[in-house]
Every structure is written in C-alpha cells, then in structure tokens.
C-alpha cells in the first residue's frame, strides 16, 4: 500500500472505525474516506454499490456494525442478525464485484462456540452451539468470515477477517441499556462516585450528555436518585453508595484497547496475511469481579459491590488464542489498567 492509496473505512465515526482512522493517519496515510450513516446507508445495496463504484477505493475496512451488550442483543436478535448481514453483505459484494484489492472484515470473538475449549483457536469456528444471548450477531459475523474466506479461496483476493476480543476505549458506547460490560461499569462507578460525594453537578452533566430512560440533568433529585437506583446505584447511610452489577462476577473475560486493534488493522492493510482468519487480543483474561475492582479503583468509588446472581453471566470464559497474529509481527501494547485509566480520562472530558 502507498500512503496516498484510497482506503474506505466503513463506520469511521464509531469506536472501532475512528480508532482505525487515527491509526492510519498516524502511519501517514493521506487518502482516507468515510461516510456517516446519513450520508450512506450501508443497508442499502444499490447505494453501497454506487458509492464503491464512484470512489474506487483500493482497500476497504469494514468497521461498521450494529453492536450492543447482553441486554440489547438478547432483546433484538432479529435486528442484530438482519442489519449486520445487510451491512457486511453489501460491502463485501460491492468490493468483490468492483475489483477492490484488499478487504479487512472485523468481527468478534462471539463467533466461537459457547463451550469451546479455552483459549479459543481459529479452528474452533462452527464446532458447537453459540452463546444464545448474542446468537444473531454471531451468526451474521460468521457469515461475513465465510464470505471473505470463499472469495479468498475462489478468486485469490486479499480478503481477511480479524476477530477481536472485547473492545473498549475512546468513543465507546456508555448508554446503560445497550453498552458492553466495561464501559457500562465505568459509567456506573462514575455515577456512584458522584453520588457518594454528593456531587449532583457532575451527575447532572452526565445525564445531560447521556439521558437514562428520558431522565436528564434537569430532573429533580428524587427522579435522579430513582433512576440511579433502577440501574443498581443505591445510596446507603453515611453516603456509602452500593453498586449492583449483573451476574456472579466469576466469568472470565479478555479486554483489548481499541487502539491496539486499530494497529492490527493497519498491519493487515500493509501486509498480505497468509490465512483468512485471525484472532486479535491480549491472550490474557480477568474475572468480571477483577474488572469491576480495577475500574472501582481507577474511578475512586469507595462503596461496596453487590453481585446480582439472578441475572445472566453469559459465556463462562472467552479467551482468544492469539499466537497466529503475534507470530506474524503484531502484538498488543496497552495493558488493562492503563487502558481503563485513559478511557476514564476521555469519558470525563466528554462529560464536561
């Protein structure tokens, strides 16, 4: 790839897409293109085909997707399956038919079976049942992997799939109804810390930025306390604030800072990787309880954590085997606490 080659980054305003954009700019790429969802509806096959035909990118990074946490996925299996199929199929088909030389498809570690051996190797794909709570999203991503594999094998094109572990970082989704576990915890611990400090100014600033079920910073204190309590943030005597979190805290999860994933995407753009599917992660994991305690320490919340075991845990463990990509030259550089600290700093700046 030359630094002035045109690269289309689909989903460039999202957490992943914006990180991919930053990573390419940092390497000196000068001809990046992106479109917002209002400018280009990726679910519209003709619109996507016409856009790719007109722009003629040399490479495409598919960082566009409908994403969400356990609650969002389990309540809208149809939406997560259909919309993701539409987005990726339109991009992959247009890229193939219009001669795009390189395509990087981004998926998720949820493509692997719920009870597959740990750590998860690429060859475990389609060897067992999926986690039911996000089956729709997973099936869509598996389809994308298989489409890219078929094009690679049948037409010898440089289409590659990268499957990251749980991601976090700048531009993450902090909406408590649809976010993933790490950003949801950051926001909940932040709100709990503010309540602990009787800091309603910062609580109101947070709610003005991201209202919860229609409750914003203009609500009265009783309404604010009620909505916080609904989401597990409860004030006890002496301003000790208890935070209730879903599940038992025992599942194991791996977390990768989105900037590390972005560097893996650049690596795939600059090199023709020998195989079609690669895991992208740290190769290490922590319990959800350990994650919560790390975030609690970073935020400065002093109260207690209560685990609601009536709520689902999801997959017991999800750790990626990442030696294939590591052996080719990519490796993560941001450790978990460092990443949480920088993400919380970003979150605080955006709340102002």
LODO-303819 format. One record per residue (C-alpha): z, y, x; residue number from 1; residue in three letters. Coordinates in nm, 2 decimals, always signed. Last residue first. Example, Ala and Ser with C-alpha at 12.3 -4.5 7.8 and 13.67 -1.06 7.14 Angstrom:
SITE       up    north     east   gugu   marba
SITE    +0.71    -0.11    +1.37      2     Ser
SITE    +0.78    -0.45    +1.23      1     Ala
END
This chain:
SITE       up    north     east   gugu   marba
SITE    +3.06    +1.84    -1.78    352     Unk
SITE    +3.02    +1.48    -1.89    351     Unk
SITE    +2.72    +1.43    -1.66    350     Unk
SITE    +2.92    +1.52    -1.35    349     Unk
SITE    +3.20    +1.27    -1.46    348     Unk
SITE    +2.94    +0.99    -1.50    347     Unk
SITE    +2.79    +1.05    -1.16    346     Unk
SITE    +3.13    +1.04    -1.00    345     Unk
SITE    +3.20    +0.72    -1.19    344     Unk
SITE    +2.88    +0.57    -1.06    343     Unk
SITE    +2.97    +0.66    -0.70    342     Unk
SITE    +3.31    +0.50    -0.73    341     Unk
SITE    +3.17    +0.19    -0.91    340     Unk
SITE    +2.91    +0.14    -0.63    339     Unk
SITE    +3.17    +0.17    -0.35    338     Unk
SITE    +3.39    -0.08    -0.53    337     Unk
SITE    +3.10    -0.32    -0.58    336     Unk
SITE    +2.95    -0.31    -0.23    335     Unk
SITE    +2.62    -0.13    -0.18    334     Unk
SITE    +2.38    -0.28    +0.09    333     Unk
SITE    +2.18    -0.56    -0.09    332     Unk
SITE    +1.95    -0.77    +0.12    331     Unk
SITE    +1.57    -0.78    +0.16    330     Unk
SITE    +1.40    -0.94    +0.46    329     Unk
SITE    +1.21    -1.26    +0.35    328     Unk
SITE    +1.52    -1.48    +0.39    327     Unk
SITE    +1.72    -1.25    +0.16    326     Unk
SITE    +1.45    -1.30    -0.11    325     Unk
SITE    +1.48    -1.68    -0.11    324     Unk
SITE    +1.86    -1.67    -0.03    323     Unk
SITE    +1.95    -1.50    -0.36    322     Unk
SITE    +2.13    -1.78    -0.55    321     Unk
SITE    +2.25    -1.59    -0.85    320     Unk
SITE    +2.59    -1.60    -1.01    319     Unk
SITE    +2.64    -1.63    -1.39    318     Unk
SITE    +2.97    -1.79    -1.50    317     Unk
SITE    +3.13    -1.87    -1.83    316     Unk
SITE    +2.84    -1.73    -2.03    315     Unk
SITE    +2.96    -1.51    -2.32    314     Unk
SITE    +3.33    -1.43    -2.34    313     Unk
SITE    +3.34    -1.40    -2.72    312     Unk
SITE    +3.62    -1.20    -2.90    311     Unk
SITE    +3.93    -1.37    -3.03    310     Unk
SITE    +4.07    -1.37    -2.67    309     Unk
SITE    +4.14    -1.00    -2.70    308     Unk
SITE    +4.26    -0.91    -2.35    307     Unk
SITE    +4.52    -0.63    -2.32    306     Unk
SITE    +4.51    -0.40    -2.02    305     Unk
SITE    +4.81    -0.19    -1.95    304     Unk
SITE    +4.84    +0.18    -1.87    303     Unk
SITE    +4.80    +0.37    -1.54    302     Unk
SITE    +4.43    +0.47    -1.56    301     Unk
SITE    +4.32    +0.62    -1.22    300     Unk
SITE    +3.94    +0.59    -1.27    299     Unk
SITE    +3.89    +0.39    -0.94    298     Unk
SITE    +4.20    +0.17    -1.01    297     Unk
SITE    +4.10    +0.09    -1.36    296     Unk
SITE    +3.75    +0.01    -1.25    295     Unk
SITE    +3.88    -0.24    -0.99    294     Unk
SITE    +4.12    -0.39    -1.25    293     Unk
SITE    +3.85    -0.43    -1.50    292     Unk
SITE    +3.62    -0.60    -1.25    291     Unk
SITE    +3.90    -0.83    -1.15    290     Unk
SITE    +3.95    -0.93    -1.51    289     Unk
SITE    +3.58    -0.98    -1.56    288     Unk
SITE    +3.61    -1.23    -1.28    287     Unk
SITE    +3.42    -1.15    -0.96    286     Unk
SITE    +3.09    -1.25    -0.81    285     Unk
SITE    +2.90    -1.29    -0.48    284     Unk
SITE    +2.53    -1.36    -0.40    283     Unk
SITE    +2.45    -0.99    -0.41    282     Unk
SITE    +2.16    -1.00    -0.65    281     Unk
SITE    +1.78    -1.03    -0.69    280     Unk
SITE    +1.64    -1.36    -0.79    279     Unk
SITE    +1.28    -1.42    -0.70    278     Unk
SITE    +0.98    -1.56    -0.89    277     Unk
SITE    +0.61    -1.57    -0.81    276     Unk
SITE    +0.61    -1.71    -0.45    275     Unk
SITE    +0.47    -1.59    -0.12    274     Unk
SITE    +0.56    -1.22    -0.15    273     Unk
SITE    +0.27    -0.99    -0.09    272     Unk
SITE    +0.46    -0.70    +0.08    271     Unk
SITE    +0.49    -0.33    +0.01    270     Unk
SITE    +0.53    -0.35    -0.36    269     Unk
SITE    +0.78    -0.63    -0.34    268     Unk
SITE    +0.99    -0.44    -0.09    267     Unk
SITE    +0.97    -0.13    -0.31    266     Unk
SITE    +1.11    -0.35    -0.59    265     Unk
SITE    +1.39    -0.48    -0.37    264     Unk
SITE    +1.48    -0.12    -0.29    263     Unk
SITE    +1.50    -0.04    -0.66    262     Unk
SITE    +1.74    -0.34    -0.70    261     Unk
SITE    +1.97    -0.19    -0.44    260     Unk
SITE    +1.96    +0.14    -0.61    259     Unk
SITE    +2.05    -0.03    -0.94    258     Unk
SITE    +2.39    -0.14    -0.79    257     Unk
SITE    +2.42    -0.52    -0.83    256     Unk
SITE    +2.70    -0.69    -1.02    255     Unk
SITE    +2.79    -1.07    -1.04    254     Unk
SITE    +3.00    -1.21    -1.32    253     Unk
SITE    +3.27    -1.47    -1.35    252     Unk
SITE    +3.42    -1.53    -1.69    251     Unk
SITE    +3.81    -1.52    -1.70    250     Unk
SITE    +3.88    -1.19    -1.86    249     Unk
SITE    +3.98    -1.36    -2.19    248     Unk
SITE    +3.74    -1.19    -2.42    247     Unk
SITE    +3.68    -0.83    -2.52    246     Unk
SITE    +3.90    -0.55    -2.38    245     Unk
SITE    +4.20    -0.37    -2.53    244     Unk
SITE    +4.32    -0.06    -2.33    243     Unk
SITE    +4.68    +0.04    -2.37    242     Unk
SITE    +4.78    +0.40    -2.31    241     Unk
SITE    +5.12    +0.49    -2.19    240     Unk
SITE    +5.18    +0.85    -2.31    239     Unk
SITE    +5.56    +0.79    -2.32    238     Unk
SITE    +5.53    +0.57    -2.63    237     Unk
SITE    +5.20    +0.39    -2.68    236     Unk
SITE    +4.85    +0.54    -2.72    235     Unk
SITE    +4.57    +0.29    -2.81    234     Unk
SITE    +4.22    +0.26    -2.67    233     Unk
SITE    +4.07    -0.06    -2.81    232     Unk
SITE    +3.75    +0.08    -2.96    231     Unk
SITE    +3.90    +0.13    -3.31    230     Unk
SITE    +4.19    +0.30    -3.14    229     Unk
SITE    +3.95    +0.56    -2.98    228     Unk
SITE    +3.80    +0.62    -3.32    227     Unk
SITE    +4.15    +0.68    -3.48    226     Unk
SITE    +4.27    +0.91    -3.19    225     Unk
SITE    +3.96    +1.12    -3.23    224     Unk
SITE    +4.00    +1.15    -3.61    223     Unk
SITE    +4.36    +1.24    -3.57    222     Unk
SITE    +4.28    +1.50    -3.30    221     Unk
SITE    +4.03    +1.68    -3.52    220     Unk
SITE    +3.66    +1.63    -3.47    219     Unk
SITE    +3.45    +1.89    -3.29    218     Unk
SITE    +3.42    +1.67    -2.98    217     Unk
SITE    +3.21    +1.42    -3.16    216     Unk
SITE    +3.27    +1.14    -3.41    215     Unk
SITE    +2.94    +1.01    -3.56    214     Unk
SITE    +3.01    +0.65    -3.48    213     Unk
SITE    +3.11    +0.74    -3.12    212     Unk
SITE    +2.95    +1.07    -3.00    211     Unk
SITE    +2.80    +1.06    -2.65    210     Unk
SITE    +2.79    +1.41    -2.48    209     Unk
SITE    +3.01    +1.58    -2.74    208     Unk
SITE    +3.24    +1.28    -2.73    207     Unk
SITE    +3.28    +1.31    -2.36    206     Unk
SITE    +3.35    +1.68    -2.37    205     Unk
SITE    +3.60    +1.62    -2.65    204     Unk
SITE    +3.78    +1.37    -2.44    203     Unk
SITE    +3.77    +1.61    -2.14    202     Unk
SITE    +3.94    +1.89    -2.35    201     Unk
SITE    +4.17    +1.64    -2.50    200     Unk
SITE    +4.35    +1.58    -2.18    199     Unk
SITE    +4.68    +1.44    -2.30    198     Unk
SITE    +4.70    +1.27    -1.95    197     Unk
SITE    +4.72    +0.92    -2.10    196     Unk
SITE    +4.44    +1.03    -2.35    195     Unk
SITE    +4.22    +1.13    -2.05    194     Unk
SITE    +4.30    +0.81    -1.87    193     Unk
SITE    +4.21    +0.60    -2.18    192     Unk
SITE    +3.89    +0.79    -2.22    191     Unk
SITE    +3.80    +0.72    -1.86    190     Unk
SITE    +3.90    +0.36    -1.89    189     Unk
SITE    +3.68    +0.32    -2.19    188     Unk
SITE    +3.39    +0.50    -2.02    187     Unk
SITE    +3.40    +0.29    -1.70    186     Unk
SITE    +3.46    -0.03    -1.91    185     Unk
SITE    +3.15    +0.03    -2.12    184     Unk
SITE    +2.95    +0.10    -1.80    183     Unk
SITE    +3.06    -0.24    -1.66    182     Unk
SITE    +3.03    -0.45    -1.97    181     Unk
SITE    +2.68    -0.36    -2.09    180     Unk
SITE    +2.63    -0.08    -2.34    179     Unk
SITE    +2.53    -0.10    -2.71    178     Unk
SITE    +2.82    +0.00    -2.92    177     Unk
SITE    +3.02    +0.18    -2.66    176     Unk
SITE    +2.73    +0.40    -2.55    175     Unk
SITE    +2.75    +0.43    -2.17    174     Unk
SITE    +2.39    +0.34    -2.09    173     Unk
SITE    +2.33    +0.36    -1.72    172     Unk
SITE    +2.15    +0.67    -1.58    171     Unk
SITE    +2.32    +0.63    -1.24    170     Unk
SITE    +2.45    +0.28    -1.16    169     Unk
SITE    +2.49    -0.07    -1.30    168     Unk
SITE    +2.30    -0.39    -1.30    167     Unk
SITE    +2.39    -0.75    -1.39    166     Unk
SITE    +2.18    -0.99    -1.19    165     Unk
SITE    +1.82    -0.91    -1.11    164     Unk
SITE    +1.52    -1.13    -1.18    163     Unk
SITE    +1.21    -1.01    -0.99    162     Unk
SITE    +0.87    -1.14    -1.11    161     Unk
SITE    +0.55    -1.12    -0.90    160     Unk
SITE    +0.19    -1.06    -0.99    159     Unk
SITE    -0.03    -1.04    -0.68    158     Unk
SITE    -0.35    -1.19    -0.83    157     Unk
SITE    -0.48    -1.54    -0.75    156     Unk
SITE    -0.66    -1.57    -1.09    155     Unk
SITE    -0.51    -1.90    -1.22    154     Unk
SITE    -0.19    -1.92    -1.01    153     Unk
SITE    -0.10    -1.55    -1.01    152     Unk
SITE    -0.21    -1.50    -1.37    151     Unk
SITE    -0.01    -1.81    -1.48    150     Unk
SITE    +0.30    -1.70    -1.29    149     Unk
SITE    +0.28    -1.35    -1.44    148     Unk
SITE    +0.26    -1.49    -1.79    147     Unk
SITE    +0.54    -1.73    -1.72    146     Unk
SITE    +0.77    -1.46    -1.60    145     Unk
SITE    +0.69    -1.25    -1.90    144     Unk
SITE    +0.76    -1.54    -2.14    143     Unk
SITE    +1.09    -1.59    -1.97    142     Unk
SITE    +1.17    -1.23    -2.03    141     Unk
SITE    +1.10    -1.25    -2.40    140     Unk
SITE    +1.30    -1.57    -2.43    139     Unk
SITE    +1.60    -1.40    -2.26    138     Unk
SITE    +1.59    -1.10    -2.49    137     Unk
SITE    +1.60    -1.32    -2.80    136     Unk
SITE    +1.86    -1.56    -2.66    135     Unk
SITE    +2.11    -1.29    -2.59    134     Unk
SITE    +2.42    -1.42    -2.78    133     Unk
SITE    +2.29    -1.78    -2.78    132     Unk
SITE    +2.32    -1.83    -2.40    131     Unk
SITE    +2.02    -2.04    -2.32    130     Unk
SITE    +1.97    -2.42    -2.36    129     Unk
SITE    +1.86    -2.62    -2.05    128     Unk
SITE    +1.62    -2.67    -1.77    127     Unk
SITE    +1.39    -2.39    -1.85    126     Unk
SITE    +1.45    -2.19    -1.53    125     Unk
SITE    +1.67    -2.39    -1.29    124     Unk
SITE    +1.40    -2.36    -1.02    123     Unk
SITE    +1.49    -2.00    -0.95    122     Unk
SITE    +1.84    -2.10    -0.84    121     Unk
SITE    +2.16    -2.01    -1.03    120     Unk
SITE    +2.48    -2.04    -0.82    119     Unk
SITE    +2.61    -2.23    -1.00    118     Unk
SITE    +2.47    -2.52    -1.20    117     Unk
SITE    +2.31    -2.43    -1.54    116     Unk
SITE    +2.54    -2.40    -1.84    115     Unk
SITE    +2.39    -2.10    -2.01    114     Unk
SITE    +2.04    -2.18    -1.90    113     Unk
SITE    +1.86    -1.91    -1.69    112     Unk
SITE    +1.67    -1.62    -1.84    111     Unk
SITE    +2.00    -1.43    -1.85    110     Unk
SITE    +1.94    -1.34    -1.49    109     Unk
SITE    +1.72    -1.06    -1.60    108     Unk
SITE    +1.37    -0.94    -1.60    107     Unk
SITE    +1.15    -0.71    -1.39    106     Unk
SITE    +0.78    -0.77    -1.36    105     Unk
SITE    +0.61    -0.63    -1.05    104     Unk
SITE    +0.23    -0.61    -1.08    103     Unk
SITE    -0.02    -0.56    -0.80    102     Unk
SITE    -0.40    -0.52    -0.79    101     Unk
SITE    -0.46    -0.37    -1.13    100     Unk
SITE    -0.80    -0.50    -1.23     99     Unk
SITE    -0.84    -0.38    -1.59     98     Unk
SITE    -0.80    -0.71    -1.77     97     Unk
SITE    -0.49    -0.82    -1.57     96     Unk
SITE    -0.31    -0.49    -1.58     95     Unk
SITE    -0.39    -0.45    -1.95     94     Unk
SITE    -0.26    -0.79    -2.03     93     Unk
SITE    +0.06    -0.75    -1.83     92     Unk
SITE    +0.14    -0.41    -1.98     91     Unk
SITE    +0.07    -0.51    -2.34     90     Unk
SITE    +0.26    -0.84    -2.30     89     Unk
SITE    +0.56    -0.66    -2.14     88     Unk
SITE    +0.61    -0.41    -2.42     87     Unk
SITE    +0.52    -0.63    -2.72     86     Unk
SITE    +0.74    -0.92    -2.60     85     Unk
SITE    +1.02    -0.68    -2.54     84     Unk
SITE    +0.99    -0.54    -2.88     83     Unk
SITE    +0.98    -0.88    -3.05     82     Unk
SITE    +1.26    -1.06    -2.88     81     Unk
SITE    +1.52    -0.77    -2.87     80     Unk
SITE    +1.43    -0.66    -3.22     79     Unk
SITE    +1.45    -1.01    -3.36     78     Unk
SITE    +1.79    -1.09    -3.19     77     Unk
SITE    +1.94    -0.78    -3.33     76     Unk
SITE    +2.31    -0.84    -3.39     75     Unk
SITE    +2.36    -1.07    -3.09     74     Unk
SITE    +2.18    -0.85    -2.85     73     Unk
SITE    +2.37    -0.53    -2.95     72     Unk
SITE    +2.71    -0.69    -2.94     71     Unk
SITE    +2.65    -0.88    -2.61     70     Unk
SITE    +2.52    -0.57    -2.43     69     Unk
SITE    +2.19    -0.38    -2.46     68     Unk
SITE    +1.82    -0.36    -2.35     67     Unk
SITE    +1.48    -0.28    -2.50     66     Unk
SITE    +1.26    -0.29    -2.19     65     Unk
SITE    +1.06    -0.08    -1.95     64     Unk
SITE    +1.09    -0.15    -1.57     63     Unk
SITE    +0.74    -0.29    -1.55     62     Unk
SITE    +0.62    -0.18    -1.20     61     Unk
SITE    +0.25    -0.13    -1.20     60     Unk
SITE    +0.02    -0.11    -0.89     59     Unk
SITE    -0.32    +0.03    -0.80     58     Unk
SITE    -0.31    +0.26    -1.10     57     Unk
SITE    -0.64    +0.32    -1.29     56     Unk
SITE    -0.52    +0.63    -1.49     55     Unk
SITE    -0.78    +0.60    -1.77     54     Unk
SITE    -0.80    +0.22    -1.81     53     Unk
SITE    -0.42    +0.20    -1.78     52     Unk
SITE    -0.38    +0.46    -2.06     51     Unk
SITE    -0.64    +0.30    -2.28     50     Unk
SITE    -0.49    -0.04    -2.26     49     Unk
SITE    -0.14    +0.09    -2.33     48     Unk
SITE    -0.26    +0.29    -2.63     47     Unk
SITE    -0.45    -0.01    -2.76     46     Unk
SITE    -0.16    -0.24    -2.74     45     Unk
SITE    +0.10    -0.01    -2.90     44     Unk
SITE    +0.45    -0.14    -2.81     43     Unk
SITE    +0.43    +0.06    -2.49     42     Unk
SITE    +0.44    +0.38    -2.70     41     Unk
SITE    +0.31    +0.64    -2.46     40     Unk
SITE    +0.40    +1.01    -2.46     39     Unk
SITE    +0.70    +0.97    -2.69     38     Unk
SITE    +0.82    +0.67    -2.49     37     Unk
SITE    +0.81    +0.88    -2.18     36     Unk
SITE    +0.52    +0.84    -1.93     35     Unk
SITE    +0.53    +0.77    -1.56     34     Unk
SITE    +0.31    +0.83    -1.26     33     Unk
SITE    +0.38    +0.80    -0.89     32     Unk
SITE    +0.13    +0.94    -0.64     31     Unk
SITE    +0.34    +1.07    -0.35     30     Unk
SITE    +0.51    +0.76    -0.20     29     Unk
SITE    +0.72    +0.87    +0.10     28     Unk
SITE    +0.98    +0.60    +0.12     27     Unk
SITE    +1.24    +0.82    -0.06     26     Unk
SITE    +0.99    +0.88    -0.33     25     Unk
SITE    +0.96    +0.51    -0.38     24     Unk
SITE    +1.33    +0.46    -0.41     23     Unk
SITE    +1.37    +0.76    -0.65     22     Unk
SITE    +1.11    +0.61    -0.88     21     Unk
SITE    +1.26    +0.27    -0.87     20     Unk
SITE    +1.60    +0.43    -0.95     19     Unk
SITE    +1.45    +0.61    -1.25     18     Unk
SITE    +1.29    +0.29    -1.37     17     Unk
SITE    +1.61    +0.09    -1.35     16     Unk
SITE    +1.84    +0.34    -1.53     15     Unk
SITE    +1.57    +0.45    -1.77     14     Unk
SITE    +1.34    +0.76    -1.74     13     Unk
SITE    +1.07    +0.57    -1.54     12     Unk
SITE    +1.03    +0.30    -1.81     11     Unk
SITE    +0.69    +0.19    -1.68     10     Unk
SITE    +0.64    +0.29    -1.32      9     Unk
SITE    +0.27    +0.34    -1.26      8     Unk
SITE    +0.18    +0.35    -0.89      7     Unk
SITE    -0.12    +0.54    -0.75      6     Unk
SITE    -0.18    +0.49    -0.38      5     Unk
SITE    -0.09    +0.81    -0.18      4     Unk
SITE    +0.16    +0.63    +0.04      3     Unk
SITE    -0.08    +0.35    +0.12      2     Unk
SITE    +0.00    +0.00    +0.00      1     Unk
END
